[in-house]
Amino acid sequence: MIKLQCLPSVAVWSLFLTAALPAVGITIQPGVQVGTLSQLAEVSGLVASRSLPGTLWVHNDSGDSARFFGISTSGNVLETISLTGATATDWEDIAIGPKSGGGNYVYLGDIGDNSANRIFGINIYRVVEPLVAGNAAIAAADYTKVTLVYQGLIPKNAESLMVDPLTNDIFVITKASTGQVYRAPSTIFNTPGTTATLALMGNLNVTLPNPTAADISPDGLHILIRNTSTTAYLFERGAAQSVWNALQGVGIPVTLKPEAQGEAIGWAADGSGFYTTSEWNGAGARPVWYYAFSVPEPASGQILLCGLLPLIVGKLWRGRRYTAAAKVDI
């Protein structure tokens, strides 16, 4: 293997390019049905457990109580976790993120607002991820609830919640013809019982009407957003990039398997792929799909021509166009 070490200043240029351009050779395999979901009627959110291998955390849409479920990847319900005293106006998505000192938090997004009339805000519940299997009731003292209002105090409907595993910041994407991205810092959970503001970051720059779910890979470097159609978009995040900067980059379209009403997407715990499933919508049993994902490692013997990088970046800054092709096999 040949290595060429760059001067620090040149390494910065290399980092800039890595952040700005999509990787070549990303592969997403066609979806494979790994399970069948029949015990839960309206699964609207999905994340992979970090503490219980082979378990997916899911929840129902509006109409259920304040609870979430552990299911196997084959679709069988394994446990029910209830939040004592919590409300479930319209739970729409679920996320997961690391906990300081070890372990993880599960975030439950009571963010749906079909009539856009929740003037007093939406709610997100944060609970410590269970470490052992089995049914449980979490006391009110053992979870944290935050209330959020949108910048401008205008209620909005949303079904997509994600947590940045690198910062634990919260992101909500509105369900509209053009989804808007809102952010709240992780520090909102330091003062439970107060109302915080979701700051508008901007509009999604891809054609994905009415997004219904989103998730960030465990390493924080890949972001998935979907709607109820067979379309999702994958965004890559470069070193030192924020989530919002990544979402302004090149969105790579991904074709999903047809689903009755697809409202859930979540990365596998090891980042090697992702899962999707659907609400009932009269379809009866619904498949649980798995899509294998890979990013190639740099080839042995690959040489980085460090001396050329400042010249390339200089050309970019002087206005020359540069087009990078990203390959997605589906």
C-alpha positions as CSV (number, residue, x, y, z in Angstrom):
1,M,0.0,0.0,0.0
2,I,1.3,3.4,-1.0
3,K,0.8,6.3,1.3
4,L,1.5,9.9,0.6
5,Q,1.3,12.2,3.6
6,C,0.2,15.7,2.8
7,L,1.3,18.9,4.4
8,P,-1.3,20.1,6.9
9,S,-2.4,22.9,4.7
10,V,-3.0,20.6,1.8
11,A,-4.8,18.1,4.1
12,V,-7.3,20.9,4.8
13,W,-8.0,21.1,1.0
14,S,-8.5,17.4,0.9
15,L,-11.0,17.6,3.7
16,F,-12.9,20.4,1.9
17,L,-13.2,18.2,-1.2
18,T,-14.3,15.2,0.8
19,A,-17.0,17.2,2.4
20,A,-18.2,18.8,-0.8
21,L,-18.5,15.9,-3.2
22,P,-20.4,12.6,-3.1
23,A,-18.5,9.4,-2.9
24,V,-18.2,7.2,-5.9
25,G,-19.3,3.6,-5.7
26,I,-21.9,3.7,-3.0
27,T,-24.0,0.5,-3.4
28,I,-27.5,-0.1,-2.1
29,Q,-28.7,-3.6,-2.8
30,P,-32.3,-4.3,-3.8
31,G,-34.7,-4.6,-0.8
32,V,-35.0,-8.1,0.7
33,Q,-38.0,-9.0,2.7
34,V,-36.7,-10.2,6.1
35,G,-40.0,-10.1,8.0
36,T,-43.7,-9.7,8.1
37,L,-45.5,-7.2,10.4
38,S,-49.0,-8.1,11.4
39,Q,-49.4,-7.4,15.1
40,L,-49.1,-3.6,14.9
41,A,-51.5,-1.7,12.7
42,E,-49.9,1.7,12.1
43,V,-46.1,1.6,12.4
44,S,-44.9,5.1,11.7
45,G,-41.4,5.1,13.0
46,L,-38.5,2.7,13.2
47,V,-34.9,2.6,14.6
48,A,-32.6,-0.2,15.3
49,S,-31.8,-0.9,19.0
50,R,-28.2,-0.4,20.0
51,S,-28.4,-2.5,23.2
52,L,-30.6,-5.4,22.0
53,P,-29.1,-7.0,18.8
54,G,-31.8,-7.9,16.3
55,T,-34.4,-5.6,17.8
56,L,-36.1,-2.7,16.1
57,W,-37.9,-0.1,18.1
58,V,-41.1,1.0,16.5
59,H,-44.3,2.8,17.5
60,N,-47.8,3.3,16.1
61,D,-49.3,6.4,14.6
62,S,-52.1,8.4,16.2
63,G,-54.8,6.5,18.0
64,D,-52.4,4.4,20.2
65,S,-51.3,5.1,23.8
66,A,-47.9,6.5,24.8
67,R,-45.8,3.4,24.1
68,F,-43.3,1.9,21.8
69,F,-42.4,-1.7,20.9
70,G,-39.4,-3.9,20.4
71,I,-39.9,-6.1,17.4
72,S,-37.6,-8.7,15.8
73,T,-36.4,-8.0,12.3
74,S,-38.8,-10.8,11.3
75,G,-41.7,-8.7,12.5
76,N,-42.7,-10.3,15.8
77,V,-43.5,-8.1,18.8
78,L,-41.0,-8.8,21.6
79,E,-41.8,-6.2,24.2
80,T,-43.9,-3.1,24.9
81,I,-42.5,-0.1,26.7
82,S,-45.1,2.4,28.1
83,L,-44.4,6.0,29.2
84,T,-46.5,6.6,32.4
85,G,-48.3,9.9,32.2
86,A,-47.2,10.8,28.7
87,T,-49.6,11.7,25.9
88,A,-49.7,10.4,22.3
89,T,-51.4,13.1,20.3
90,D,-49.8,12.0,17.0
91,W,-46.5,10.1,17.4
92,E,-44.9,10.1,13.9
93,D,-41.3,9.1,14.2
94,I,-38.6,7.7,16.5
95,A,-34.9,8.4,16.7
96,I,-31.9,7.2,18.7
97,G,-28.7,8.9,19.9
98,P,-25.8,8.2,22.2
99,K,-26.0,9.0,25.9
100,S,-23.2,10.7,27.8
101,G,-21.4,8.1,29.9
102,G,-22.6,5.2,27.8
103,G,-25.8,3.7,26.5
104,N,-28.3,5.5,24.3
105,Y,-31.5,7.6,24.3
106,V,-34.6,6.8,22.4
107,Y,-36.5,9.9,21.1
108,L,-40.2,9.7,20.4
109,G,-41.6,12.4,18.2
110,D,-45.2,13.5,19.0
111,I,-44.9,15.9,16.0
112,G,-47.9,15.1,13.8
113,D,-50.3,18.0,13.2
114,N,-52.5,17.2,10.2
115,S,-54.8,20.2,10.9
116,A,-51.9,22.5,11.8
117,N,-53.6,23.7,15.0
118,R,-51.1,22.7,17.7
119,I,-50.4,26.3,18.6
120,F,-49.0,25.3,22.0
121,G,-46.3,23.2,20.4
122,I,-45.3,19.6,19.7
123,N,-43.6,17.2,22.1
124,I,-40.5,15.0,22.0
125,Y,-40.0,12.4,24.7
126,R,-36.5,11.1,25.5
127,V,-36.0,7.9,27.4
128,V,-33.0,5.8,28.2
129,E,-32.9,2.8,25.8
130,P,-33.8,-0.4,27.7
131,L,-30.8,-2.6,28.2
132,V,-32.7,-5.8,28.8
133,A,-35.6,-7.4,26.9
134,G,-39.1,-7.5,28.4
135,N,-42.2,-5.3,28.9
136,A,-41.7,-2.2,31.0
137,A,-43.5,0.9,32.2
138,I,-41.2,4.0,32.5
139,A,-42.2,6.3,35.3
140,A,-42.6,10.0,34.5
141,A,-39.5,10.8,36.6
142,D,-37.4,8.6,34.3
143,Y,-38.1,10.2,30.9
144,T,-37.8,13.8,29.7
145,K,-40.4,15.7,27.8
146,V,-39.7,18.9,25.8
147,T,-42.2,21.1,24.0
148,L,-41.2,22.8,20.8
149,V,-42.7,25.5,18.7
150,Y,-41.7,26.4,15.2
151,Q,-39.8,29.6,14.4
152,G,-42.5,32.2,13.6
153,L,-45.0,30.4,15.9
154,I,-46.9,28.9,13.0
155,P,-48.0,25.3,13.6
156,K,-46.8,22.7,11.0
157,N,-47.4,19.1,10.3
158,A,-44.3,16.9,10.4
159,E,-43.6,13.1,10.4
160,S,-39.8,13.0,10.2
161,L,-37.5,13.2,13.3
162,M,-33.8,12.5,13.4
163,V,-31.1,13.0,16.0
164,D,-27.5,13.7,15.0
165,P,-25.3,11.1,16.7
166,L,-22.4,13.4,16.7
167,T,-24.0,16.3,18.5
168,N,-27.4,15.0,19.7
169,D,-29.1,17.9,18.0
170,I,-32.7,17.4,17.0
171,F,-34.0,17.8,13.4
172,V,-37.6,17.9,12.3
173,I,-38.7,17.9,8.7
174,T,-42.1,19.2,7.9
175,K,-44.6,17.2,5.7
176,A,-45.3,19.5,2.8
177,S,-44.8,19.7,-0.9
178,T,-41.4,21.1,-0.1
179,G,-40.2,19.9,3.3
180,Q,-38.6,22.4,5.6
181,V,-35.8,21.4,8.0
182,Y,-35.9,22.7,11.5
183,R,-33.3,22.2,14.3
184,A,-33.1,22.4,18.0
185,P,-29.9,21.9,20.0
186,S,-29.4,19.0,22.3
187,T,-29.4,21.4,25.3
188,I,-33.2,21.7,25.2
189,F,-33.3,18.6,27.3
190,N,-31.3,20.4,30.1
191,T,-34.4,22.4,31.0
192,P,-37.5,20.1,30.7
193,G,-40.8,21.7,31.3
194,T,-40.0,24.7,29.2
195,T,-40.8,25.5,25.6
196,A,-38.0,25.8,23.1
197,T,-38.0,27.0,19.5
198,L,-37.2,25.0,16.4
199,A,-35.0,27.1,14.2
200,L,-35.7,27.0,10.5
201,M,-32.6,25.9,8.5
202,G,-34.2,25.9,5.1
203,N,-36.0,23.8,2.4
204,L,-35.0,20.4,1.2
205,N,-33.3,20.8,-2.2
206,V,-34.6,17.6,-3.6
207,T,-38.0,16.6,-5.1
208,L,-39.5,14.6,-2.2
209,P,-43.1,15.8,-1.5
210,N,-44.5,15.1,1.9
211,P,-41.6,13.4,3.7
212,T,-42.7,10.8,6.2
213,A,-39.5,9.5,7.9
214,A,-35.8,10.2,8.3
215,D,-32.8,8.7,10.0
216,I,-29.0,9.4,10.3
217,S,-26.6,6.5,10.2
218,P,-24.9,5.4,13.5
219,D,-21.6,7.0,12.4
220,G,-23.4,10.2,11.5
221,L,-22.1,10.2,7.9
222,H,-25.2,9.3,5.9
223,I,-28.8,10.6,6.1
224,L,-31.9,9.0,4.7
225,I,-35.2,10.7,4.0
226,R,-38.3,9.0,2.5
227,N,-42.0,9.6,1.7
228,T,-44.8,7.1,1.1
229,S,-43.8,6.5,-2.5
230,T,-41.0,4.3,-3.6
231,T,-38.6,7.2,-3.3
232,A,-36.0,8.0,-0.7
233,Y,-32.9,10.2,-0.8
234,L,-29.5,9.6,0.6
235,F,-27.2,12.5,1.6
236,E,-23.6,12.1,2.5
237,R,-21.9,14.1,5.2
238,G,-18.3,15.0,5.0
239,A,-15.9,15.5,7.9
240,A,-16.7,18.6,9.9
241,Q,-19.9,19.1,8.0
242,S,-23.2,19.9,9.9
243,V,-26.3,17.9,9.1
244,W,-27.8,21.0,7.4
245,N,-24.8,21.5,5.2
246,A,-25.0,17.8,4.2
247,L,-28.7,18.2,3.3
248,Q,-27.7,21.1,0.9
249,G,-25.5,18.7,-0.9
250,V,-26.2,16.2,-3.7
251,G,-29.1,14.0,-2.8
252,I,-28.7,10.5,-4.2
253,P,-32.1,9.0,-5.2
254,V,-32.9,5.5,-3.9
255,T,-35.7,3.4,-5.1
256,L,-37.6,1.5,-2.4
257,K,-39.9,-1.5,-2.7
258,P,-43.6,-0.6,-3.0
259,E,-45.4,-0.3,0.3
260,A,-49.0,0.4,1.2
261,Q,-48.2,3.5,3.2
262,G,-44.5,3.7,3.8
263,E,-43.8,5.9,6.9
264,A,-40.7,4.2,8.5
265,I,-37.0,4.0,7.7
266,G,-34.1,3.3,10.0
267,W,-30.5,2.4,9.7
268,A,-29.2,-1.0,11.0
269,A,-27.3,-0.7,14.3
270,D,-24.0,-1.3,12.5
271,G,-24.7,1.0,9.5
272,S,-24.5,-1.9,7.1
273,G,-28.0,-1.2,5.7
274,F,-31.4,0.1,6.6
275,Y,-34.9,-1.1,7.2
276,T,-38.3,0.1,6.0
277,T,-41.9,-0.9,6.7
278,S,-45.4,0.5,6.2
279,E,-48.6,1.4,8.1
280,W,-51.5,-0.9,7.6
281,N,-53.7,1.2,5.3
282,G,-55.9,-1.9,4.7
283,A,-53.0,-4.0,3.5
284,G,-53.1,-6.5,6.3
285,A,-49.6,-8.0,6.9
286,R,-46.8,-5.8,5.7
287,P,-43.3,-6.7,4.8
288,V,-40.2,-5.6,6.7
289,W,-37.6,-4.7,4.1
290,Y,-33.8,-4.6,4.4
291,Y,-31.5,-2.8,2.0
292,A,-27.8,-3.7,2.3
293,F,-25.5,-0.6,2.0
294,S,-21.8,-0.3,1.4
295,V,-19.2,2.4,0.8
296,P,-16.0,1.2,-0.8
297,E,-12.7,1.6,1.1
298,P,-9.9,3.4,-0.7
299,A,-8.2,1.0,-3.1
300,S,-4.8,-0.4,-2.1
301,G,-2.1,1.6,-3.8
302,Q,-4.3,4.6,-4.2
303,I,-2.2,7.8,-4.4
304,L,-3.5,11.1,-3.4
305,L,-1.8,13.7,-5.5
306,C,-1.7,16.3,-2.8
307,G,0.1,18.9,-4.9
308,L,-2.8,19.1,-7.3
309,L,-5.5,19.6,-4.6
310,P,-4.9,23.4,-4.0
311,L,-5.0,23.9,-7.8
312,I,-8.3,22.1,-8.1
313,V,-9.9,24.0,-5.3
314,G,-8.5,27.2,-6.7
315,K,-10.3,26.4,-10.0
316,L,-13.5,25.7,-8.1
317,W,-13.4,29.0,-6.2
318,R,-12.8,30.9,-9.5
319,G,-16.1,29.6,-10.8
320,R,-15.3,26.6,-12.9
321,R,-18.0,23.9,-12.7
322,Y,-17.1,20.5,-11.4
323,T,-19.5,17.6,-11.6
324,A,-19.1,14.5,-9.5
325,A,-21.0,11.3,-10.4
326,A,-22.3,9.2,-7.6
327,K,-23.3,5.6,-8.3
328,V,-26.1,3.9,-6.5
329,D,-26.9,0.3,-7.6
330,I,-30.5,-0.6,-6.6
